[in-house]
């Protein structure tokens, strides 16, 4: 009752401000004017979704864009905060923070493949490891979410879409930010960013740091302590040099460190999944380091750019896998993933033709070990993979209104596995190698009816690479092949009422073959195969409307149906069943007021439709809606906010994960946030 009264009080206060605040906004403050004015520039956002600069409304792709003000207003500090505001996008968390599996337009890569159906790029660098599918968004210029296959430009594992993150760069203008937040469950967060010129017009430095911790919402009744506490640290340094007007160099180094407790995962057999008597203390320790070197040189008639990166990701975990006080099944895991990548691009214009040619190469080394202590079994495997890609993208203006866009990409993948399984005195060895190639074409027609209205039609191929699953038991497949699809799409983009109303919509149909599916034999044994074909279709729209200078509203919606056309295994026939982890619909709805006197208020709803948790469609989770709200006051350099995530403390734990488990989701969080800008 107390939580409900607090929640209702916050909602009442925000509604009062939204209804009457216009009467209080007679003052003037430059910071507020700048933020309020941005809602009138919705159609002029510059993006690099197609690896060249263009306005978002001119891109013939289903695209959601969030600039820095939008991210701050919605309290989006990482990917899991962003996902609810994107049509047809859901983020499955199998329990460990950072081990996310995105589901877009009904397609999801089984987390066990350690790959993804949605590509993640940070400043042009691909994040190829699904267990590193995360990003800190506190110091970001914008986030671009591309829906639909993007393999022509982004390569494998972007069959459903791409999330492209562009961070802020240092410049001649010194600037910085410090923010502090405190919330329920002893949530503590501190963030700082500073960007300064060292030599005017020539050399610049940016430094970012973040600290976060929060008490968990699960209890160990045997050791009388919390199970899933969270704590992490993030740091980044960005060096930028412009020795000439044509040459730009940038070097970045970042590190994310997690020191956390148990996975937010439990057993369906427990009377209260948020409480169980573990006989050991679980740990989840992750280090994620990324180093990037960017070069750009502008020639007279074209530009050249190079992005070189190295990522080192390590994990060390220990958990009680039987959810009981008995020492039946403790599981230890350690591993490391090293990825080296290089992309070269040449792009320019010739008469009515915009062209881009590129080359991509990467090498990935994975080492993973498991220790099933009570069973006497240990496993250790090494998987090395290499990828080579050649691609082109062409945009030809047939007339002032009609453009033809086309592209094609060639990819070659090579990989080897060396697996050792030790059971007491016996050693079992599994070695294998596999090679594959793929050609991903795309063609689109774009027609600009006028400056405010554009329609497009596109056909594109997407694919998700195959791989090894050495943990499959004897007699079951340990390799799986690439998943392929063809996407057919129609869309429209509009900017009306002097660009105050931006409305975009699309419909799509996907034909998926050789679908990668994860099959559980029992709670501990499983395998991956290409046992299914499927069809996915749906529609999406998103809208932003600046009603007046100080008030804006937004809405988004995505509906999807993804069903198996064929899918059989030893346990049954799943034809016409829905693909698991694919919500029937997603939506968001909200608004904000930013008065010139400093008052700020916003509220939004985000929701998901029903979703199955297993291929047999036995376990189905009901639709749910979350309410978030924010109220504050903004000065020129200081902002102060009261915020609430999941305001009404909705419990939306996911029952029946692979038929055995419960995924525990966050509780309500009410907190205070102080921001100082300089």
Residue, then its C-alpha position, 0 to 999 in steps of 0.5 A: x500500500x505504501x509503494x502504491x501511494x508513493x507511485x500515485x503521488x508521483x503520477x499526480x504531481x507530473x500530471x499537474x505539471x504537464x497540465x499547468x506548467x505552461x503558465x509557469x514558463x515565463x522565464x528564460x534560460x539558455x540551457x532550456x531553450x537549447x533542449x526545448x528547441x531540439x524537438x523542432x529539428x526532429x527531421x534533420x538528424x544526421x545519421x551514418x546508418x548506411x556508413x555515410x552521412x545523411x538525414x534520417x528521413x532520407x534513409x530507406x530503412x526502418x530506423x529509430x534515432x535517439x540523440x543525446x537529449x532524448x537519451x537523457x530525458x528517457x533515463x537511457x543509460x545502457x542498452x536494456x533501457x533503450x530497447x523498450x522504445x524501439x518497435x519490434x525489439x525485445x532484449x532477453x536476459x538469460x540471467x547474467x548482466x551483459x549476457x543479452x540476446x536481442x530479439x528483433x522482428x521475431x528473430x533471436x539467436x540462441x544465447x548458447x551460440x554466443x552470437x546475435x541476430x542483431x549487430x551491435x556497433x560502437x563507433x564503427x567497431x563490431x561487438x561480435x560476442x553476444x556476452x558482450x552485447x552491452x554499451x554504456x550510453x551516458x556519453x553518446x551523441x546518438x543511437x541509430x537502430x536499423x530494423x531489417x537485414x543489414x548484411x550488405x553493409x554490416x555483414x554476418x549476424x545482422x540479419x534482423x537489424x543493427x544498433x549503431x552507437x556514435x559516442x561524443x567526440x572532443x572538440x575545440x569547445x571544453x565541456x563536461x558533465x558530472x552526474x550522481x544518482x541514488x535510488x531504491x535498493x541502495x542503487x548508487x551511480x556516479x558518472x563523469x565525462x570531460x572533453x577538452x582541446x589540448x592544442x586548438x584545432x589539432x589535438x583533443x582529449x575526452x575522458x569518461x568514467x562510471x560507477x554503478x552498484x545496486x542490491x539484488x532482489x533475490x535471497x539466499x535463505x541458507x547463507x542469509x544473504x542477497x544473491x544477485x547484487x550488481x556492481x560495475x565500473x566503466x572507463x574510457x579515454x578518447x584521443x583525437x588529432x586533426x593535423x591537417x584539414x584533410x586528415x583525422x586520427x582517433x584512438x580510444x581505449x575503454x574497459x568495463x569491469x563487473x563484480x557481481x553475484x548470482x544470475x537473475x535466474x531461478x527454478x520453476x520448482x520453487x514456491x518463491x523463485x526469488x528465494x532459494x537455499x544455495x549452499x555456495x556463494x555465486x560470483x560473476x566477474x567480467x572484464x571487457x576491454x576495447x581498443x580502437x584506432x580510426x583514420x579518415x582522409x579526405x581526398x579531392x573526389x573521395x574519402x578513405x577511412x580505416x577502423x582497427x579494433x581489438x577486444x579482450x573479454x574474460x569471464x570467471x563465474x561460479x554458481x549453485x546450479x541445483x538451487x538447493x542447500x545440498x552440494x549436488x551441482x555447483x558449476x564453475x566457468x571461465x573463458x576469454x574471447x579475443x577479437x581483432x578486426x579491420x574495416x577499410x572504406x572508400x566512398x564518394x560521389x560522381x554526378x548522380x551516383x553516391x558510391x561506397x566500397x569496403x573491405x572487412x576482416x576479423x579473427x576471433x579466438x574463444x576459450x571456455x572451460x566448465x567445471x561440474x565439480x560434483x560430477x567429476x566432469x570438466x570441459x575445455x574448448x578452443x574455437x578460432x574463427x576468421x571472417x573476410x568480407x568485401x562489400x559495395x553500396x551504390x545510390x543512384x539518383x535517376x531523377x530528382x525524386x527517384x533513387x535506386x539503391x543497391x549493394x552486395x557483400x561477399x563473406x567467407x568464414x573459416x573456423x576450427x574447434x578443439x574440445x576436451x571433456x574430462x570425466x574422472x580418468x577418461x578424456x574425450x576429444x572432439x576436433x572439427x573445422x568448417x568453412x562457409x561463404x555467403x553473398x548478401x545482396x540488397x536493392x531498394x527504390x526510394x521515391x520522394x513525393x516532396x520534401x516532406x514525404x518519401x516512400x521506399x521498397x526493398x528486398x534484402x538477404x540476411x544471414x547468421x553464421x554457423x558454428x560449433x556447439x561442443x557441449x552437445x551430448x554424444x549422438x547429437x549434432x555439434x555443428x550447425x550451419x548458417x541461417x538465411x532469410x529474405x526480407x521484403x519491405x515497404x515503408x514511408x517517412x513523413x515530416x509534417x507541420x513544419x517538421x513538428x510531426x515526424x511519422x514513419x511506418x513500414x510493413x515487412x515479410x521474411x522467409x527464413x530457412x535453415x533456422x538455428x534452434x536450441x533444443x533441451x533434452x533435459x535441464x542439463x543437456x541440449x544441442x543446436x541444429x538447423x531443424x526449422x524454417x519459418x515465416x515472419x511478418x509484421x508492421x511498425x510505426x513510430x511518431x514524434x510530435x512537437x505540439x508546442x515549443x515546450x511540449x512533445x509526445x511520442x509513440x511507437x508500435x510493432x506487431x509481429x508473427x513469427x511461426x515455424x513452417x517446418x520443425x521436427x525433432x525427437x520430442x515432437x512436431x512444432x509446425x505452426x508454433x510461434x518462435x519463442x522469445x518473440x513478443x506479439x507486439x511492442x509499444x511505447x507512448x509518452x510525453x515531456x514538458x520542458x519549460x523555459x523557467x526550468x520545470x521539467x516533467x515526463x512520463x511514458x508507457x512501454x509494453x510487450x505482448x504475450x510471448x512463448x518461452x519454449x518451442x512447444x509453446x507450453x509456457x506463455x507469458x502474459x502481456x505487461x506494461x511498465x510506467x516510467x516518470x521523471x520530474x525535475x528542475x533545470x538551471x543553466x548548469x545544474x539539473x535535479x530530478x526525481x525519477x521512477x522506473x517501473x513506477x507501479x512495481x509491476x512483477x514481470x518475471x518470465x516463467x518457463x525459460x526453456x521449460x525449466x527456469x524463471x528469469x527474474x526481472x528488476x523491481x521498481x526503482x524510485x530515485x534522485x539524480x543530480x547533474x552538473x554540466x560545465 
